């Protein structure tokens, strides 16, 4: 370790832990050029989520249209029945 004096005449040792950590990472001298392996599970879950969302949107649209067709106002013809 390196001793460094400060203005008060005392000594302290600078923190070199970060430098030592980085040196430890480059210990084998190899660099990684390829992309890291990406898991398939998140992609599958995203696809399932998208598919179920689309299906539920279609079902809700169908039910909404069905309810709208059922709201026929037959009694609004001046009170006369035909």
N, C-alpha and C positions, 0 to 999 in steps of 0.2 A: 504494500500500500504506500501511497505517497503522502508525506506530511506537508501540509500547507499552513503557513502562519497567517494569522489575521491581524488587523490593526491594533488589537489589544495585546499583542504579544503571545497569544495562546495558539495552540495548534489544533487542527482538525483534519480529518481524513475525508476526502470527497467520496461521494457515493458512486461507485463504478459498477453496481449490480446490473444496470441496463446494458452496458457494454459487454460484460461477461456473458449475459444471456444471449446477445446477438452473436457473439463469437461461438457459443455453443450450438447455435442453429446451423452454422456453416461448417461444422466439424467434419462432415464427410465429403465436402467439396462438390456435391452433386446439385444441380439445379433442376427443377421440375418444369418442363416445357409443355407437357400435355395438360389438358383440362382435367380437373378432379372429377371423379365418378359421381354422377348425379343419380339419386335414387329414383326408382320408377313409381314408388308408392304415392308421392305427392301429385304426380301427373295423373295417375289413375283416379285418385280421390277428386281432383279438380274436374276430370271428365265426368265422373258419376254425379258430382254436384251440378255441373252444367246441364247434363241430360235430365236429371230429376227436376231442375228448375224449369226447363223448357216444357216438360210434360205437365207439371202442375200449372204452369201459365196457360197451356192449352185447355186443360180441364176447367180451370176457373173461367176462361173466356167462354167456353161452351155452356157452362152452367149460368153464366151471366146472361147470355143470349136467350137461354131457355126461360129464365125468369122474366125477361123483358117480353117475350112472346105470350107469357101467361097473364100479363097485366092488360087484358083487353077490357075496355070500359063499355060494357054492353048496356048498362043502365043510363048512359048519358045521351039517350035519344028522345028527350022530351017527355019521358015517362010512358011512352007507348011501347007496347010489346008487339012484335010482328010475328 
